[in-house]
Structures are given as C-alpha cells and as structure tokens.
Amino acid sequence: MKFTASLSLLFWVAGCAATAPPPATSTRTAEAAGAASSGAPNSPAGESWRVVSYFDGERAMAHPILGAEIDAVFGADGRVAGSAGCNNYSAAYRIEASGIAIGPVAATRRFCAEPPGVMEQETRYLAALQSATTLRRDAESMQLRTAQDSLAVYLKRQGSEAPPR
C-alpha cells in the first residue's frame, strides 16, 4: 500500500514538473507552414475541430471518453495542437493535394488517473493521428485516413452539432 501511494505521488510530481517541449524549428516545420497556408482546397489551416472517433489500434473506432474530450486546432503556421484528453500535444503537419503528413507529435507528460482509460486513449489517438496520409472533408467534418484508406480519425468542426453516440 505504501509503495502504491509513493508511486502515485511520484507520477503526480513528475506530471506537475513536465513542460511542453519547445516548438520544432526544423526544415519540415518551415515546409509545413508554407503548405498549410498555401490555400490548398482541403487544408484545415486556421480551423478548430473536435475528435468524434479514432482508430483504437486494434480493430475498431473508439469515441473519446466522457470528461476527456479530444480536440485539434490546425494553425496556418503548419502546426496542429490540442488536448488528447489529459495532456496537450502539438505536431507539424503538411498538406499536399489530398495528402497530409502529421508528426512527430510532442506532448506534455502529466499522469491522469481519471477518467479511467484516459492515458490509453491518448496513446491510441496520437498514434492514429500520426498514421494519417490522406484527408477528406466537407464544411462540417473531416476524415483523416491511413495509406490503406482506413479511417484513422474522424473530426467535426468546433461548434457543429455533436453526432449521436
């Protein structure tokens, strides 16, 4: 019991001390900024989205856990950032025609025990996000798809009506 309490305290202290890594200044980020703001017809640049579902890494699409919603803001600077349910994340993204490349992802490193499953959700969502190679979208929704054309992440524009679960 004492070991469990000490371990929990260690995770809590480590999470409080964690800071987000500084933004990348690589050539990839500079290229992404140009591609994101170039006016590509499918570009989500300057838009905020909420995640409706993401590939769970096994066989199915999973919905975000109630109380641990996931969002994504695609900046005109070629960066996507948001909350994965507990931690904040950011990554470079690049748009070309209907293609998208996202990553690598950097995230804060807090430990969240509540709601149950939130840490697994983050791991699976961030993996799904980085697996995207194409995007399909309309005015209210966006699908990020893998190279095999499997759905990786399904998003709705912030402020649009929530779909039934």
VEXSETOR-562346 format. One record per atom (N, C-alpha, C, O): residue in one letter; z, y, x. Coordinates in steps of 0.001 Angstrom, whole numbers, padded with zeros to 6 digits, always signed. Last residue first. Layout:
<atoms>
AZYX
...
</atoms>
This chain:
<atoms>
R-030131+009189-024091
R-029820+008188-023066
R-029736+006823-023662
R-029482+005852-022949
P-032629+011635-024909
P-031583+010698-025324
P-031368+009648-024248
P-032314+009256-023566
P-033026+014462-022651
P-033540+013319-023385
P-032409+012411-023858
P-031331+012418-023263
A-032206+017880-023107
A-031855+016605-022484
A-032424+015456-023309
A-032321+015468-024535
E-034525+020558-023003
E-033660+019683-023793
E-033426+018350-023079
E-034354+017771-022514
S-034397+022647-020105
S-035135+021929-021134
S-034182+020949-021816
S-033157+020569-021251
G-032755+023629-018143
G-032824+024382-019382
G-033626+023692-020464
G-033559+024091-021626
Q-034715+022487-015476
Q-033412+023008-015907
Q-033610+023847-017163
Q-034520+024672-017234
R-037074+019929-016167
R-036844+021318-015758
R-035482+021778-016286
R-035136+021485-017431
K-036221+016641-015231
K-036573+017586-016286
K-036247+018974-015771
K-035277+019172-015039
L-037353+013786-013309
L-036608+015032-013454
L-037107+015829-014656
L-038266+015710-015053
Y-037080+010690-011816
Y-037619+011393-012987
Y-036738+012604-013240
Y-035521+012476-013371
V-037959+008960-008895
V-037042+009926-009519
V-037766+010588-010682
V-038921+010997-010556
A-039749+006747-008634
A-038589+006890-007754
A-037536+007793-008394
A-036357+007441-008435
L-041936+004473-010048
L-041159+005678-010299
L-039926+005686-009405
L-039144+004735-009418
S-044530+003258-007945
S-043329+003002-008736
S-042578+004313-008909
S-042584+005162-008018
D-046729+003441-006271
D-046814+004061-007596
D-045661+003669-008513
D-045797+003739-009735
Q-046275+002795-003702
Q-046716+001700-004562
Q-046837+002148-006012
Q-047028+001314-006897
A-045210+005115-002718
A-046562+004772-002285
A-047142+003630-003118
A-048361+003505-003232
T-043376+006421-005591
T-043489+005821-004268
T-044951+005558-003928
T-045830+005758-004765
R-042994+009602-007288
R-043388+008195-007226
R-043531+007730-005787
R-043775+008527-004881
L-041431+011742-009449
L-041648+011506-008028
L-041871+010003-007900
L-041040+009212-008347
Q-042312+013574-012204
Q-042088+012224-011710
Q-042379+012210-010217
Q-043454+012621-009782
M-041072+016098-014289
M-041710+015758-013031
M-041320+014329-012661
M-040163+013929-012786
S-041414+018304-017156
S-040903+017127-016459
S-041693+016864-015182
S-042818+017336-015013
E-042516+020623-018318
E-041097+020336-018502
E-040552+019158-017712
E-039334+019017-017600
A-045249+020882-017677
A-044409+022074-017718
A-042916+021766-017745
A-042120+022562-017247
D-045668+018016-015592
D-046181+018917-016601
D-045200+020088-016639
D-044405+020257-015714
R-046531+015901-012777
R-045689+016817-013538
R-046448+017506-014637
R-047677+017580-014635
R-046127+013720-010130
R-046853+014002-011368
R-045952+014895-012180
R-044745+014668-012261
L-046372+013079-006672
L-045676+013661-007809
L-046655+013873-008941
L-047835+014163-008739
T-045814+010734-003982
T-046672+011453-004927
T-045815+012077-006004
T-044677+011664-006227
T-043780+009744-002488
T-045007+010110-001768
T-045994+010840-002671
T-046914+011494-002181
A-040300+009129-002152
A-041400+009728-002918
A-042581+010094-002022
A-042411+010672-000948
S-038119+008349-000748
S-039199+007370-000886
S-040420+007934-001602
S-041463+007284-001652
Q-036213+010314-000926
Q-036987+010228+000311
Q-038142+009236+000241
Q-039046+009276+001076
L-035163+009671-003473
L-035793+010969-003227
L-036701+010908-001996
L-037830+011397-002029
A-033978+007163-002990
A-035119+007277-003919
A-035881+008572-003675
A-037112+008574-003670
A-031914+007967-001263
A-032941+007022-000791
A-034182+007105-001676
A-035306+007116-001175
L-030464+009588-002998
L-031064+010190-001802
L-032118+009274-001187
L-033112+009756-000644
Y-029661+007661-004946
Y-030519+008800-005303
Y-031212+009375-004068
Y-032417+009622-004092
R-028035+005916-003405
R-029257+005423-004051
R-030204+006561-004429
R-031416+006441-004253
T-025962+007637-002574
T-026735+006872-001599
T-028072+006445-002190
T-029116+006594-001555
E-024994+008560-005071
E-025557+009474-004084
E-026452+008749-003088
E-027561+009194-002795
Q-024033+006178-006258
Q-025092+006972-006897
Q-025770+007869-005874
Q-026998+007927-005821
E-021965+005535-004554
E-023134+004657-004589
E-024321+005385-005213
E-025459+005238-004768
M-020251+007628-005288
M-020716+007534-003901
M-021946+006630-003803
M-022870+006928-003047
V-019730+007161-008014
V-020466+008357-007615
V-020992+008262-006179
V-022076+008768-005889
G-018156+005067-008917
G-019567+004799-008632
G-020353+005986-008110
G-021533+005842-007790
P-015933+006897-011015
P-016241+005646-010301
P-017755+005451-010125
P-018529+005644-011063
P-016081+010484-010497
P-016021+009301-011350
P-016414+008051-010560
P-017134+008134-009565
E-013747+009788-007908
E-014028+009953-009339
E-015288+010778-009513
E-015528+011697-008730
A-013663+009827-005208
A-013270+008577-005865
A-013616+008602-007344
A-013763+007550-007967
C-015605+011140-002746
C-015192+011347-004129
C-014885+009996-004759
C-015753+009126-004832
F-015657+012609+000361
F-015451+011346-000341
F-014948+011678-001735
F-013973+012415-001889
R-018192+014668+001875
R-016930+014506+001145
R-016863+013106+000558
R-017894+012490+000288
R-020282+015560+003596
R-019716+014214+003699
R-018341+014109+003054
R-017426+013521+003631
T-023486+017006+002790
T-022079+017129+003145
T-021482+015726+003078
T-022113+014807+002556
A-026653+015932+004144
A-025697+016090+003049
A-024307+016324+003595
A-023979+015905+004705
A-030132+015927+004659
A-028809+016208+005229
A-027869+016442+004048
A-028250+017078+003065
V-033034+013936+004788
V-032005+014575+003974
V-030739+014763+004797
V-030327+013871+005538
P-036155+014584+006514
P-034945+013816+006267
P-033908+014637+005498
P-033905+015867+005551
G-037799+014932+003297
G-036846+014388+004251
G-037072+014903+005647
G-038063+015579+005925
I-040647+014182+001475
I-039302+014760+001426
I-038442+014100+002496
I-038368+012875+002588
A-043898+014872+000546
A-043067+014220+001562
A-041729+014945+001549
A-041681+016174+001606
I-046408+014349-001875
I-045174+015026-001487
I-044489+014193-000403
I-044507+012963-000444
G-049669+014856-003331
G-048723+014180-002463
G-047511+015028-002167
G-047566+016257-002199
S-051702+016045-004630
S-050672+015439-005487
S-049627+014708-004657
S-048781+014008-005214
A-052006+018474-002224
A-052698+017930-003403
A-051637+017350-004338
A-050760+018083-004796
E-049015+018446-000630
E-050452+018482-000353
E-051147+017776-001499
E-050904+016591-001728
I-045864+019689+000203
I-046796+019351-000879
I-048216+019458-000357
I-048577+020446+000282
R-042776+018848+001601
R-044132+019322+001846
R-045039+018811+000732
R-044983+017637+000366
Y-039366+019670+002327
Y-040388+018987+001544
Y-041730+019631+001812
Y-041816+020797+002197
A-036223+019089+003915
A-037535+019737+003921
A-038437+018967+002966
A-038293+017754+002811
A-033124+019082+002123
A-034161+018403+002906
A-035406+019275+002907
A-035611+020093+002011
S-029685+018773+001225
S-030895+019566+001404
S-031855+018773+002278
S-031452+017913+003061
Y-026777+018406-000899
Y-027788+017906+000031
Y-028896+018931+000177
Y-029030+019842-000640
N-023324+018034-001677
N-024541+018837-001685
N-025490+018279-000641
N-025059+017743+000380
N-021571+015341-003356
N-021949+016132-002181
N-023203+016953-002424
N-024035+016612-003266
C-021516+014401-005996
C-020279+014766-005293
C-020619+015731-004163
C-020023+016801-004040
G-024116+014643-007034
G-023026+014159-007864
G-021668+014506-007297
G-020760+014870-008044
A-025829+015871-005402
A-026121+014459-005663
A-024997+013829-006494
A-024943+012608-006635
S-027097+019113-005799
S-025920+018258-005809
S-026364+016843-006137
S-027175+016633-007039
G-029559+020593-003585
G-028862+020414-004856
G-027590+019622-004676
G-027072+019474-003570
A-032842+021409-002373
A-031392+021327-002221
A-030770+021130-003590
A-031367+021454-004616
V-035714+021542-000385
V-035143+021123-001658
V-033651+020942-001428
V-033238+020389-000409
R-037812+023863+001239
R-036566+023086+001239
R-036203+022741-000200
R-036368+023553-001110
G-039906+025658+001352
G-040156+024291+001774
G-038908+023448+001891
G-038922+022419+002567
D-039402+028128+000292
D-039323+028015+001750
D-039553+026596+002258
D-039415+026340+003454
A-039206+028007-002363
A-040521+028405-001859
A-040573+028311-000339
A-041646+028402+000257
G-037176+025142-003199
G-037375+026513-002760
G-038794+026764-002288
G-039495+025844-001865
F-036191+023289-005752
F-037271+023300-004767
F-037555+024743-004401
F-038116+025489-005203
V-033253+021844-006515
V-033904+023158-006532
V-034917+023151-005396
V-034555+023023-004226
A-031835+019354-008448
A-032713+019634-007309
A-033367+020992-007515
A-033960+021255-008561
D-028903+017442-009416
D-029942+018453-009601
D-030726+018655-008313
D-030334+018192-007242
I-026882+015220-011244
I-027689+015433-010043
I-028716+016516-010352
I-029328+016512-011421
E-023483+014833-012388
E-024891+015133-012587
E-025574+015443-011256
E-024940+015864-010289
A-021065+013519-013010
A-021589+013547-011634
A-023099+013767-011702
A-023883+012995-011150
G-020437+013331-015634
G-019488+014047-014788
G-019918+014126-013334
G-019227+014727-012511
L-021989+010261-015954
L-021438+011397-016685
L-020346+012048-015840
L-019428+011368-015383
I-024305+009418-013433
I-023015+009154-014050
I-022532+010424-014745
I-022647+011523-014201
P-027833+009374-014011
P-026654+009916-013323
P-025387+009628-014133
P-025412+009602-015363
H-029357+006190-014672
H-029050+007554-015097
H-027872+008070-014277
H-027003+007289-013888
A-031735+004196-012923
A-030347+004472-013289
A-030224+005929-013714
A-030910+006798-013176
M-034214+001717-013158
M-033917+003137-013094
M-032486+003321-013582
M-032068+002677-014545
A-034129-001372-011241
A-034135-000549-012444
A-033956+000930-012134
A-033603+001328-011023
R-033804-003013-009027
R-034877-003307-009980
R-035052-002277-011075
R-036058-002315-011784
E-032718-001529-006502
E-032833-002956-006791
E-033998-003234-007725
E-035067-003647-007275
G-032585+001141-006302
G-032690+000389-005062
G-032812-001102-005270
G-032990-001855-004313
D-032660+002591-008648
D-031348+002167-008151
D-031391+001343-006869
D-030350+000891-006392
F-034490+005507-009104
F-034557+004077-008818
F-033263+003648-008145
F-032822+004274-007181
Y-033197+007753-011612
Y-033655+007496-010246
Y-033667+005985-010038
Y-032938+005260-010716
S-033243+010274-014205
S-033050+008910-013710
S-033635+008794-012311
S-034448+009613-011882
V-032955+013012-014395
V-032728+012208-015591
V-032474+010762-015183
V-031600+010098-015741
V-031915+015765-012585
V-032367+014384-012489
V-031968+013643-013761
V-030802+013644-014156
R-033158+018983-013156
R-032032+018062-013249
R-032592+016653-013258
R-033626+016389-013871
W-034485+021745-011217
W-034644+020519-012001
W-033325+019768-012077
W-032478+019889-011193
S-036032+024854-010637
S-034796+024071-010662
S-034954+022914-011635
S-035486+023077-012733
E-038581+026274-008490
E-038121+025713-009761
E-036857+024879-009580
E-036634+024279-008528
G-039881+027068-006192
G-039227+028096-006987
G-038661+027583-008302
G-038292+028387-009158
A-042309+024539-006203
A-041674+025641-005471
A-041129+026690-006428
A-041816+027140-007345
P-043599+022303-007063
P-042397+022691-007801
P-041675+023880-007164
P-040548+024192-007547
S-047128+022108-007191
S-045951+022495-006430
S-044777+022874-007331
S-044935+023672-008255
N-049560+021474-008238
N-048423+020629-008618
N-047117+021079-007992
N-046080+020467-008250
P-051289+023414-007059
P-051116+023334-008503
P-049922+022502-008962
P-049329+022812-009994
A-050065+025415-004402
A-050622+024124-004805
A-050325+023924-006284
A-049220+024232-006731
G-049158+027765-003300
G-049723+027824-004633
G-050409+026532-005031
G-051260+026545-005920
S-047870+027676-000892
S-049303+027935-000864
S-049950+027993-002231
S-051152+028239-002338
S-045263+027083-000495
S-045544+028390-001082
S-047031+028686-001176
S-047424+029807-001499
A-045320+024571+000637
A-044579+024767-000599
A-044952+026073-001265
A-044955+026156-002493
A-046774+024913+003001
A-047321+024067+001944
A-046630+024329+000618
A-047281+024314-000426
G-045028+026574+004465
G-046381+027005+004152
G-046960+026223+003000
G-047579+026803+002108
A-042789+024952+004597
A-042685+026255+003969
A-044059+026768+003595
A-044237+027339+002519
A-043758+022794+006033
A-043392+022604+004631
A-043307+023942+003920
A-043710+024056+002763
E-044066+023924+008556
E-045248+023457+007836
E-044953+023315+006359
E-045781+023665+005518
A-041353+024383+009095
A-042275+025513+009040
A-043555+025127+008307
A-044076+025917+007519
T-040428+021749+009088
T-039911+022700+008117
T-040843+023890+007989
T-041096+024357+006879
R-041886+020717+011275
R-042078+020146+009950
R-041583+021116+008874
R-042248+021289+007853
T-040839+022085+013419
T-042195+022404+013008
T-042444+021892+011610
T-043135+022543+010827
S-037336+022773+012609
S-038431+022031+013215
S-039785+022541+012741
S-039874+023321+011793
T-034896+023648+011987
T-035862+024671+012371
T-037074+024011+013012
T-037752+024607+013849
A-032623+022818+009361
A-033528+022415+010440
A-034509+023538+010734
A-034903+024284+009838
P-029501+024395+008756
P-030868+024095+008359
P-031732+023760+009562
P-031589+024343+010637
P-026537+022654+009868
P-027374+023846+009798
P-028787+023471+009395
P-029232+022354+009658
P-024746+020452+007638
P-025427+020730+008900
P-026294+021974+008763
P-026734+022308+007663
A-021776+021344+005930
A-023191+021010+005860
A-023833+021316+007200
A-023507+022320+007833
T-018715+019933+007035
T-019542+021084+006702
T-020984+020634+006655
T-021355+019642+007282
A-015560+018470+006478
A-017005+018335+006676
A-017718+019615+006279
A-017354+020280+005308
A-012943+018699+005802
A-013342+019310+007066
A-014847+019283+007276
A-015366+019984+008145
C-012739+017283+003471
C-012451+018718+003435
C-012950+019419+004682
C-013333+020588+004637
G-013317+014717+004412
G-014218+015358+003466
G-014008+016857+003407
G-014967+017622+003304
A-011088+014198+006013
A-012418+014237+006626
A-013408+014946+005712
A-014254+015701+006190
V-009077+014218+004050
V-009052+015218+005130
V-010435+015334+005768
V-010905+016441+006035
W-009925+011997+002535
W-009794+013304+001915
W-009826+014403+002969
W-010520+015406+002803
F-009810+009891+004394
F-011087+010262+003787
F-011027+011663+003181
F-011980+012431+003304
L-007000+009976+004906
L-007959+010180+005985
L-009315+010596+005433
L-009918+011545+005934
L-005970+009317+002403
L-005682+010633+002967
L-006673+010963+004077
L-007135+012100+004180
S-006875+006674+002243
S-007334+007669+001264
S-007129+009075+001790
S-008001+009931+001645
L-005405+005564+004373
L-006869+005563+004418
L-007435+006590+003450
L-008376+007306+003792
S-002809+005882+003412
S-003209+006543+004663
S-004719+006634+004766
S-005257+007655+005193
A-002921+004250+001142
A-002639+005677+000985
A-003062+006447+002226
A-003614+007543+002117
T-003416+001780+002408
T-004380+002332+001451
T-004177+003828+001268
T-005143+004590+001241
F-001038+001454+003929
F-002338+001537+004603
F-003383+002172+003694
F-004160+003012+004146
K+000859+001240+001917
K+000940+002392+002811
K-000396+002585+003536
K-000843+003714+003738
M+000000-001187+000826
M+000000+000000+000000
M+000000+001253+000872
M-000743+002202+000620
</atoms>
